[in-house]
Amino acid sequence: MAMTVRNNHKDFGFILGNIEDYVPQDHLVRKLEEAIDWCFIYPLVKPLYSLYGRPSIDPVILFKMIFINYTFGINSMRKTCEEIKVNLAYRWFLGIALDEEVPNYSTWSQNYIRRYGDSSIFDSIFEKIIDKGLSYGFINTETVYGDSTHQKASANKRKVQRKEVEITRKKYEDDLLKEINEDRINHNKKKIDHLSREEYDFDEETGEQIIVAKKKEIKASLTDPEAGNFHKGEHEECFAYCHQTICDSNGFIIAYDTVPGNIHDSVSFFNTYEKIMEKYEVKNVSLDAGYKTPSIAREVISNDQKLFLPYTRPKGKKKETFSKKEFVYDSQNDIFICPNNEKLSYYTTDNRGYRIYVSDHSKCENCPLLGKCTSSKKHEKTITVHIWQKYLDECEELRHTDEWKKIYPQRKQTIERDFGDCKENHCLRYTRVRGLKRNTHQAAIIYSCLNLKKLAIKRERNRYLYDLIDQTGKTKEEILSFSF
């Protein structure tokens, strides 16, 4: 067969036909277009536009552009606009003809600054996609999976300053103080007025004693002051934002909250958890070791839900010493029995919420097991137990059940896969915007892209059924049972 030589000829002639003919039928943009009626954006943004003046860029086009940006992982609005100019599939998705000009990359920025930045449009889009998934029966909230991931901030980690901030008050602190005082009264102790994170001061005007929050020194970025200094495990220390995220058993993200990177997962969890409690019926909650705290266990179990937590090794324990499990608790007498059959009696409940049990040093100093028990110079053993420890004990019992073995391993197929997908394909690894509000909006769009992609792919598998759901307003179960 002879070799064809075209001499790099590029005279392609004219394109005859519609853009529709050149977009593959299985292209993702077709599935995204059919998955949802994009006209829902118009009533959401209508109050943000003036009734007079020159016509604006169609807001649906603007939001579709940002969806192209994050769905296809382009990570630059300037580059997204350049891609739209030459990509027929993107033009078809936006409804822009070949001879029509693509909006400039700064158009989205200016619209965000002037209109969308102070609105709730991003949350509304996120909720609209979730509601569509619920109507199709794709979302199952019987079991939810929670975790947090960090996103590196657009900030130079060498441009820092030290500043003093108040320690954030936690949501459960009023309940904790109340139960501490109830426990102290039951043990004939005086009430306390404040928790360990608080201290006394005096009002300069009235001279009255007041409680103020303790302060701590943190690293703050000069580039993005709202980002937090993140340093966890093997991760490199950097300025970042953390996205507290909860998904269902099918991997659809149903709630999120963006916080500075220096806020611990067990603190930021409560806001996100409240969001799912307001809207969904949840039976099981699966979290990783970072959430294994008495306050979270109490919050979840008090709502008649099961909390699935992993095994964690005892912290700070030397191999040659006795563990707390080797001290038997006698609930009737409220004492601990040591391996040498001596008792540790209740001493007090401190302002952190821990009951303290102490041994009799006169009996401990001659004990043959003293070296394995404690290294205290006072020759006495101390055991601390949180007043909400019973909730963690309940989670530990659940860990040995077949239900735990079935549910907890699903984390790697749900929330952990979502994070991997978002970081690799949807620009969640680094942020290009600054400020907590803008990063919250960015997270809303990224998670909306992930959910919409999942919804579009699932819908494509049985398009006729889901078209009927959209047309009739019936549920999937009603249509399958021919009840209409």
VOTOR-741160 format. One record per residue (C-alpha): residue number from 1; z, y, x. Coordinates in steps of 0.25 Angstrom, whole numbers, plus 2048, in hexadecimal, padded with zeros to 3 digits. Layout:
// residues N
num; up; north; east
NUM; Z; Y; X
...
//
This chain:
// residues 484
num; up; north; east
1; 800; 800; 800
2; 7FC; 80E; 806
3; 806; 818; 808
4; 806; 824; 7FF
5; 806; 832; 805
6; 809; 83E; 7FD
7; 80B; 848; 808
8; 818; 84D; 802
9; 810; 852; 7F6
10; 818; 85A; 7EC
11; 80F; 85F; 7E1
12; 815; 858; 7D5
13; 80E; 860; 7CA
14; 815; 864; 7BD
15; 820; 85C; 7B6
16; 81B; 859; 7A8
17; 826; 855; 79E
18; 834; 858; 79A
19; 840; 857; 7A4
20; 846; 84D; 79A
21; 83B; 843; 79F
22; 840; 844; 7AD
23; 84E; 842; 7AB
24; 852; 833; 7AC
25; 857; 82D; 79F
26; 863; 827; 7A7
27; 867; 834; 7AE
28; 875; 838; 7AD
29; 872; 846; 7A7
30; 86C; 83F; 79B
31; 879; 837; 798
32; 881; 844; 79A
33; 878; 84C; 790
34; 879; 841; 786
35; 888; 83F; 788
36; 88D; 84C; 782
37; 887; 857; 77A
38; 888; 863; 784
39; 887; 86D; 779
40; 896; 86C; 777
41; 897; 876; 783
42; 892; 881; 77A
43; 89D; 884; 771
44; 8A7; 882; 77C
45; 8A1; 88D; 785
46; 89C; 896; 779
47; 8A9; 89F; 77A
48; 8A7; 8A1; 788
49; 899; 8A9; 786
50; 896; 8B6; 781
51; 88F; 8B8; 773
52; 886; 8C3; 77A
53; 87E; 8C4; 787
54; 873; 8BD; 78E
55; 872; 8AE; 78C
56; 87A; 8A5; 795
57; 877; 898; 79C
58; 879; 88C; 792
59; 887; 888; 795
60; 883; 879; 792
61; 87A; 87A; 79E
62; 885; 880; 7A7
63; 88F; 875; 7A3
64; 884; 86A; 7A5
65; 881; 870; 7B3
66; 890; 86E; 7B7
67; 88F; 860; 7B1
68; 883; 85D; 7BA
69; 88B; 863; 7C6
70; 897; 85A; 7C4
71; 890; 84E; 7BE
72; 887; 84C; 7C9
73; 890; 850; 7D4
74; 889; 85C; 7D9
75; 895; 865; 7DC
76; 88E; 872; 7DD
77; 889; 87B; 7D2
78; 87E; 881; 7DB
79; 879; 873; 7DF
80; 87A; 86F; 7D0
81; 870; 87A; 7CC
82; 867; 876; 7D7
83; 867; 868; 7D3
84; 864; 86C; 7C4
85; 858; 873; 7C9
86; 851; 867; 7CE
87; 857; 85C; 7C6
88; 850; 859; 7B9
89; 85C; 851; 7B3
90; 865; 85C; 7B5
91; 85B; 866; 7AF
92; 85A; 85D; 7A3
93; 869; 85C; 7A1
94; 86A; 86B; 7A1
95; 85E; 86D; 798
96; 857; 876; 7A3
97; 848; 875; 7A4
98; 840; 874; 7B1
99; 83C; 883; 7B0
100; 84A; 888; 7AC
101; 853; 88E; 7B6
102; 860; 886; 7BA
103; 86D; 88F; 7B8
104; 872; 894; 7C6
105; 87E; 88D; 7CC
106; 886; 89A; 7CA
107; 884; 89A; 7BB
108; 88E; 88F; 7B9
109; 899; 896; 7C2
110; 897; 8A3; 7BB
111; 898; 89D; 7AD
112; 8A5; 895; 7B2
113; 8AB; 8A2; 7B7
114; 8A8; 8AB; 7AB
115; 8A9; 8A0; 7A0
116; 8AD; 892; 7A2
117; 8B8; 894; 7AD
118; 8C3; 898; 7A3
119; 8BE; 890; 797
120; 8C2; 881; 793
121; 8B3; 87D; 793
122; 8B5; 873; 79E
123; 8C1; 86C; 797
124; 8B9; 86C; 78A
125; 8AD; 865; 791
126; 8B6; 85A; 797
127; 8BD; 858; 789
128; 8AF; 857; 782
129; 8AA; 84C; 78B
130; 8B7; 845; 789
131; 8B6; 846; 77A
132; 8A8; 840; 77A
133; 8AD; 835; 782
134; 8B8; 832; 778
135; 8AE; 833; 76D
136; 8A6; 828; 774
137; 8B2; 81F; 776
138; 8B0; 820; 785
139; 8BE; 825; 788
140; 8CA; 81C; 787
141; 8D8; 823; 78A
142; 8E1; 817; 787
143; 8E3; 816; 796
144; 8E1; 823; 79F
145; 8E1; 824; 7AE
146; 8E6; 830; 7B6
147; 8E4; 835; 7C4
148; 8E2; 841; 7CC
149; 8D7; 845; 7D6
150; 8D6; 850; 7E0
151; 8CA; 859; 7E2
152; 8C9; 861; 7EF
153; 8C9; 870; 7EC
154; 8BF; 87A; 7F1
155; 8CA; 87F; 7FB
156; 8CB; 880; 80A
157; 8D8; 877; 80E
158; 8DA; 880; 81A
159; 8DB; 88D; 812
160; 8E9; 88B; 80D
161; 8F6; 893; 80A
162; 904; 88F; 807
163; 90A; 894; 7FA
164; 917; 891; 7F2
165; 915; 88C; 7E4
166; 91F; 887; 7D9
167; 920; 878; 7D7
168; 918; 875; 7CA
169; 921; 871; 7BE
170; 91E; 864; 7B9
171; 91C; 861; 7AA
172; 927; 856; 7A9
173; 932; 85E; 7B0
174; 939; 863; 7A3
175; 93A; 855; 79E
176; 93E; 850; 7AC
177; 94A; 85A; 7AC
178; 94E; 857; 79E
179; 94F; 848; 7A1
180; 956; 84A; 7AF
181; 961; 852; 7A7
182; 962; 847; 79D
183; 964; 83D; 7A8
184; 96E; 845; 7AF
185; 976; 847; 7A2
186; 976; 838; 7A0
187; 97C; 837; 7AE
188; 986; 842; 7AC
189; 97F; 84B; 7B5
190; 97C; 85A; 7B3
191; 96F; 85F; 7AE
192; 965; 865; 7B8
193; 95D; 872; 7B5
194; 951; 870; 7BE
195; 948; 866; 7C5
196; 946; 864; 7D4
197; 93A; 86D; 7D4
198; 942; 879; 7CE
199; 94D; 881; 7D4
200; 956; 88D; 7D0
201; 953; 89C; 7D2
202; 959; 8A8; 7CC
203; 952; 8B2; 7C3
204; 952; 8C0; 7CA
205; 953; 8C8; 7BD
206; 95D; 8C0; 7B5
207; 964; 8B8; 7C1
208; 963; 8AB; 7B9
209; 961; 89E; 7BF
210; 953; 899; 7BD
211; 94B; 88C; 7C1
212; 93E; 88E; 7C9
213; 934; 885; 7CF
214; 935; 881; 7DD
215; 929; 885; 7E6
216; 921; 87E; 7F0
217; 917; 882; 7FB
218; 909; 87D; 7FA
219; 8FB; 87E; 801
220; 8F2; 887; 7F9
221; 8E3; 889; 7FB
222; 8DE; 897; 7FE
223; 8D0; 893; 7F9
224; 8D4; 88D; 7EC
225; 8E3; 890; 7E9
226; 8E3; 887; 7DD
227; 8E0; 87B; 7E4
228; 8EC; 872; 7E9
229; 8EE; 86C; 7F6
230; 8EB; 85D; 7F4
231; 8F0; 852; 7FE
232; 8F2; 844; 7F9
233; 8F1; 837; 800
234; 8E6; 835; 809
235; 8DE; 841; 803
236; 8DC; 84D; 80C
237; 8E4; 859; 80A
238; 8DC; 863; 802
239; 8DC; 86D; 7F7
240; 8D8; 867; 7EA
241; 8D9; 866; 7DB
242; 8DE; 859; 7D4
243; 8D8; 854; 7C7
244; 8E3; 84D; 7BF
245; 8DA; 843; 7B6
246; 8DB; 839; 7AB
247; 8D0; 830; 7A7
248; 8CF; 825; 79C
249; 8CC; 816; 79F
250; 8BD; 819; 79F
251; 8BE; 823; 7AA
252; 8BC; 82F; 7A1
253; 8C5; 83B; 7A6
254; 8CD; 840; 79A
255; 8D6; 84A; 7A0
256; 8D7; 852; 7AD
257; 8DF; 85D; 7B3
258; 8DC; 865; 7C0
259; 8E8; 869; 7C9
260; 8E9; 86E; 7D7
261; 8E9; 863; 7E2
262; 8F8; 865; 7E6
263; 8FD; 860; 7D8
264; 902; 852; 7D7
265; 8FB; 848; 7CE
266; 908; 845; 7C7
267; 90A; 854; 7C3
268; 8FB; 857; 7BE
269; 8FB; 84A; 7B6
270; 903; 850; 7AA
271; 8F9; 85A; 7A6
272; 8ED; 850; 7A6
273; 8F6; 846; 79F
274; 8F9; 850; 794
275; 8EA; 852; 791
276; 8E8; 844; 78E
277; 8F4; 842; 786
278; 8EF; 84E; 77D
279; 8E2; 847; 77A
280; 8E2; 838; 77C
281; 8EA; 82C; 779
282; 8EE; 825; 786
283; 8F5; 818; 787
284; 8F5; 815; 796
285; 8F5; 81F; 7A2
286; 8F1; 81A; 7B0
287; 8F4; 823; 7BC
288; 8F5; 821; 7CB
289; 901; 821; 7D5
290; 901; 830; 7D5
291; 906; 831; 7C7
292; 911; 827; 7C9
293; 91D; 831; 7C5
294; 928; 830; 7BB
295; 923; 83C; 7B4
296; 915; 837; 7B1
297; 91A; 829; 7AD
298; 924; 82F; 7A3
299; 919; 838; 79E
300; 90F; 82D; 79B
301; 919; 823; 796
302; 920; 82D; 78D
303; 912; 82E; 786
304; 912; 81F; 783
305; 908; 81C; 78D
306; 907; 812; 798
307; 906; 817; 7A7
308; 8FF; 80F; 7B1
309; 903; 812; 7BF
310; 901; 80B; 7CD
311; 90B; 804; 7D6
312; 910; 80E; 7E1
313; 918; 80A; 7ED
314; 926; 80F; 7EE
315; 926; 81C; 7F6
316; 92F; 81F; 802
317; 935; 811; 803
318; 937; 80A; 810
319; 933; 7FB; 810
320; 941; 7F7; 815
321; 949; 7FE; 80A
322; 94C; 7FA; 7FC
323; 943; 800; 7F1
324; 948; 806; 7E4
325; 943; 7F9; 7DD
326; 94E; 7F1; 7E4
327; 959; 7FA; 7DD
328; 95C; 7F4; 7CF
329; 95E; 7FF; 7C4
330; 969; 7FC; 7BA
331; 966; 804; 7AE
332; 973; 801; 7A7
333; 97B; 807; 7B2
334; 971; 810; 7B7
335; 972; 80B; 7C6
336; 96A; 805; 7D0
337; 96E; 7F8; 7D7
338; 96A; 7F7; 7E6
339; 966; 7EA; 7ED
340; 974; 7E9; 7F2
341; 979; 7E9; 7E3
342; 97F; 7F7; 7E5
343; 97D; 802; 7DA
344; 976; 80F; 7DB
345; 97C; 819; 7D1
346; 976; 825; 7CA
347; 978; 832; 7D1
348; 970; 83C; 7CA
349; 963; 840; 7C5
350; 95C; 84B; 7CD
351; 953; 856; 7C9
352; 947; 84E; 7CD
353; 94A; 844; 7C2
354; 94F; 839; 7CB
355; 95C; 831; 7C8
356; 963; 82F; 7D5
357; 96B; 822; 7D7
358; 974; 821; 7E4
359; 97C; 815; 7EA
360; 98A; 816; 7EF
361; 98A; 819; 7FE
362; 997; 812; 800
363; 991; 805; 7FC
364; 983; 807; 803
365; 988; 80B; 811
366; 98D; 7FC; 813
367; 981; 7F6; 80B
368; 979; 7EC; 814
369; 96C; 7F0; 80D
370; 96E; 7FF; 810
371; 963; 800; 81A
372; 959; 7FA; 810
373; 95E; 803; 805
374; 960; 811; 80A
375; 960; 81A; 817
376; 969; 824; 811
377; 973; 82A; 81A
378; 97D; 82A; 80E
379; 97B; 81B; 80D
380; 977; 81C; 7FE
381; 96B; 818; 7F7
382; 964; 821; 7ED
383; 95A; 81D; 7E2
384; 953; 828; 7DA
385; 94C; 824; 7CC
386; 944; 82E; 7C4
387; 949; 830; 7B5
388; 93B; 82D; 7B1
389; 93A; 820; 7BA
390; 93A; 817; 7AE
391; 92C; 81C; 7AA
392; 927; 818; 7B8
393; 92E; 80B; 7B7
394; 926; 808; 7AA
395; 919; 80B; 7B1
396; 91D; 801; 7BC
397; 91F; 7F6; 7B2
398; 912; 7F9; 7AC
399; 90B; 7F8; 7B9
400; 90E; 7E9; 7B9
401; 907; 7E6; 7AC
402; 8F9; 7E1; 7AA
403; 8F5; 7EE; 7A2
404; 8F8; 7F6; 7AF
405; 8EF; 7EC; 7B7
406; 8E4; 7EF; 7AD
407; 8E5; 7FE; 7AB
408; 8E9; 804; 7B9
409; 8DE; 7FE; 7C1
410; 8D4; 805; 7B8
411; 8D7; 812; 7BF
412; 8CD; 810; 7CA
413; 8C2; 80E; 7BF
414; 8C6; 81B; 7B7
415; 8CD; 827; 7BD
416; 8CB; 823; 7CC
417; 8BC; 820; 7C9
418; 8BB; 82E; 7C2
419; 8C1; 835; 7CE
420; 8B7; 82E; 7D7
421; 8AB; 831; 7CE
422; 8AF; 840; 7CD
423; 8B1; 841; 7DC
424; 8A4; 83A; 7E0
425; 89B; 83F; 7D5
426; 8A1; 84B; 7CD
427; 8A6; 854; 7D8
428; 8B5; 852; 7D7
429; 8B7; 850; 7E6
430; 8B6; 85F; 7E9
431; 8B7; 86B; 7E1
432; 8AE; 877; 7E3
433; 8B6; 880; 7DA
434; 8C3; 887; 7DC
435; 8CF; 889; 7D3
436; 8D7; 880; 7CA
437; 8CF; 884; 7BD
438; 8C2; 882; 7C3
439; 8C5; 875; 7C8
440; 8CB; 871; 7BB
441; 8BE; 874; 7B4
442; 8B6; 86D; 7BF
443; 8BE; 860; 7BD
444; 8BB; 861; 7AE
445; 8AC; 862; 7B1
446; 8AD; 856; 7BB
447; 8B5; 84D; 7B1
448; 8AC; 851; 7A6
449; 8A0; 84D; 7AE
450; 8A6; 840; 7B1
451; 8AA; 83D; 7A3
452; 89C; 841; 79E
453; 895; 838; 7A8
454; 89E; 82D; 7A3
455; 89C; 830; 795
456; 88C; 831; 796
457; 88B; 824; 79E
458; 893; 81D; 793
459; 88C; 823; 788
460; 87E; 81F; 78D
461; 882; 810; 78C
462; 882; 811; 77D
463; 87B; 81E; 77A
464; 878; 81B; 76B
465; 886; 818; 768
466; 88B; 825; 76E
467; 880; 82D; 767
468; 885; 828; 75A
469; 893; 82C; 75D
470; 88E; 83A; 760
471; 886; 83B; 753
472; 890; 835; 74A
473; 89D; 839; 74F
474; 8A2; 82B; 74D
475; 8AA; 823; 758
476; 8A5; 818; 760
477; 8AD; 80E; 758
478; 8A8; 813; 74A
479; 899; 812; 74F
480; 89B; 804; 754
481; 8A2; 800; 748
482; 897; 806; 73F
483; 8A1; 80E; 737
484; 898; 819; 734
//
